Amino acid sequence: MRKPTAIIADDEKQLRLHLKNKLNQIWPELKICAEAKNGMEAVKFAQKHKPDIAFLDIKMPGKSGLEAAGEINKICRIVFITAYDQYAVDAFENEAIDYILKPIENSRLEKTVTRLKKRLGPDNNESNKSIGSANITQILNKIAENITTTQGTKYLKWIRAQHRENIRLIPVDEITIFKATDKYTTVFSKDGEFLIRKTIKELATQLDPEKFWKIHRSTMVKISAITKVSRSVTGRYIIKVAGHEKPLTVSRSYIYLFKQM
């Protein structure tokens, strides 16, 4: 039986390596036959290697992952890599195209791999490689439309928090850390600590990703407030945030953010 093959396309080299390493662990039989840094290379490599799967970052320079998918969907199965889950759920409900959210988590990747194996079939036939959907153009257009809508959304500028018996509006620019607890999220600002009911998952979609990074499933930090990044003896990344004595540990899923610095 022929081993399955794939290409990976992402403009960030570290993210390509991150996905490749995870795929090697979860699906060791899968052969990565090419890595592309933009959509144009993805199309070229897909046409050359005829892979079973293409892992495409949606947002790439020159030619986007959506544009590349429109050209190669008859060659291979498409899996989009995206940081925007706001539009992903509706767009992928029909399962014609799969998606993985950044940062890539093992549980989600394992689910994707299981679905891909099922679609390709035990014999990995050529006929099973393409999406095989008459509505592929409509699907891609829907995703593109939702991206435009999402990009036009304004990020939060104020956080509404309960403070004793009063409601307080905290400027987002004055917040350095969001840390989840059992039922609430603690907001750390220059004026103290406050509790809000928003989850970290919600905040990750409502805060500007150019200003705040998620470093753990329960923690987000203001990028400009990071004063020091170091590594522990075990290889974990440790960061210091201005105004906070206690250092924060970066989850392995988010280490790639700091390797770009």
N, C-alpha and C positions, 0 to 999 in steps of 0.2 A: 504494500500500500504506500502510495506517495505521501511524503511528509507535507503538511500544510506550510504555506509560505505567506509572508506579509511584508509590507513596507511601512515605515513610520515617517510622518511628515510633521515637523514642528520647527519654528524658527529659532527656538532655544535649544542649543546643543545639550545642555544639562538635562532638560526635560525629555529629550529623545533617549538619552542614556538611562534616565530614571524609569521610563516606561519599558525600555528594552530589558533592563535588569529584572523588573517585576514579571514580565512575560516569561523570561528564562526560568524563573522560579515556579510560576503557576502552570506554564504550558511549555515544558522543555522540548517537546517535539516540534514546536513551531520554529521555522527558520526565518530570520529577518534578512531579507535579501538586499535591502537598500534603505538608506536613511536620507530623507529630503529636508532641506531647510526652508522650502517655500512651495507654494502650490504648483508652480511651473515644473519644478523638479519632480514633484509627486506624480504629475501626469506622465512625464518622460519615463520615470522608473516603472510606473504601472504598465505602460505600453511595452516597455522592454522586457520586464520580468514576468508579466502576467500573473501577479500574486493572487492568492485566494482572498486576502484581506488588505485593506488600506486603513491605517490608523491616521486620521487627519485632524490636525489642530484647525479649528474653525477660522481663527484670526491669524493670517499670515501675510507677509508683504508680497506685493506683485500680483499674485493670484491667491485668493482665499481658499480655505478648505471646501467651502460650499461650491465655488466655481470648479475646483478640481474634481469634486464628487460628480458634478454634472457631466464631466467628460469621461470619467472612468467607471461609473456605476455598472456598466455592462461588462466590465472586465473582472471586477472583484466586489466583495462585500465591503461596505463602508462602516467604519466606527469613528464617530467624531469625538475629539478631545475638546472639552469646553469648560470654561470657568463660569458660565452663565446658566444656572439651573432654572432661572425664571421662565425661559422659553422651552427648555428641553423636554419637560414632561409632556406637554401637549403635542409637540412636534414629533415625538418618538413613540406615541401611544400605539401606533399600528405595528411597531416592531420591524418595519421595513429597513430602518437604519438604527443602529445602536449608538450609544453615547457613553462617555466616561467623564465624570466631573473632575476638574483639578481642585485640589491636589488628589492624585490617584490613590484610592484606597484599595487594599487587597480584596476586601469583600465584594466591592462593586466590580473590580476587574475579573474576579472569579466567576461572577454571574454572567458577565459579558462573554468570557471564554466558553462557558457552558452552552450559552445560546449559539455561539458561532460554531461549535462542534456539532450541535444538533442540526443547524442549517446546512452545513457543508456535507453532513452525512458520513456514515462509516467508510464509504469508498472514496470520499473526497472528489467527487466527479466534477468535471469542468462545468456541467450544466447547473451545478449548485452554487457557483461562485458569485454570480451577479445577484443584484437585489431582486430582480424579477418582478418589479412593481410597475404597473402601467402608470401609476400616479407619482413617479419619482420626481418629476418636474414640479408638480404641485407641492410635494413634501418639502423640497429644497426652497421653493418660493415662500412657503409658510415659515420656515426657519429664518430665512433672510428678513422677512417682514417683522418677525418677532425680535430679531436682533436690533433692527432699526428702532423699534419701539422701546426696547430696553435701554439702548444707548442714549435715547432722548430723555430718559428718566433722570430727575435730579436726585443727587445723593442727599442724605440727611445732613442738616446743618445744626439741628438742635435735638437734644435728647430730653424727653419728658420723664422726670424722676420724682418719686415720692420722697419727701424730706420732712420727717416728723408728721405734723398735721397738714402740711402744705404740699403743693405741687411746684416743682422747680424745673425751669428750662435751662439746660446746661449746653453751652456752645460746644459742638463736636471738636472744634479746634483746640479746646482746652482739656480734652480727654486724652489720657495716655494709655490706659489699659481697660479692657473689658474682660471680666473673668466670671464664668458661670459657676453658680452654686447649685444646690439641689432644686430649688424652685425659682430662683431669681438670678439675675446677672448683676454683679457689682461693677459700678462705673467708678474709675479712679480719675479724679481731676485735680487741678491745683487747689481747689477749694474743699477737697475732702472726698469721702466715699459715699456713693448713693446706690440705691437698689432700683432696678427696672425689671419689667416683666418680659422684655424682648429676649429671645434666645440668641446664642452666638450664631446659629445657622441663619436666623433672620437678619442679624446685623451684617453678616458677611455679604448679603445681597443689597444692603441699603447704604453701606459706607463705601466711600471712594477707595478702590483697591490700590490707587496710587499713593494713598495716605495711611491706610491701615492694612496690616497683614495678620492673617490667622496663623498662629504658631503652634496651636494645639486645638483639639476639638472643643476645648473649653476656654480658650484664651485668644484675644486679639490685642495687638499693640499698635501704637502710633509709630510709624517708621522713623519720622524725624526725631522722636524722643529716645530712640535707641542710642546709647552712649558707648556701648562696648559689646563685642561679639567674641567669644572665646570657645575653646573646646575642652571638654573634660577628659580625664584619663581613659574613659570608656568610649570616647569619640563623639559624645553628644554635644550639641551646640548649646551654649549658655549665653544669655543676653542680659545686659543691664539696661534699665529704663530710667531716664532722668526723674528724680524725685522719689524713687523707690529703692530701698536698701536691699530687699530680697531679690536675688536674680531669678530669671525665668528659664526653664528648660524648653528647648524647641523639640517638638515631636519629630520623629524620623520622616514622617510624611511631608513635612514642611521645610526640611533642611535645604532643598534645592533653591529656595528663595534667597538664602544667605550665601550660597555658592555663586550667585550672580553678582554679589556686591563687590 
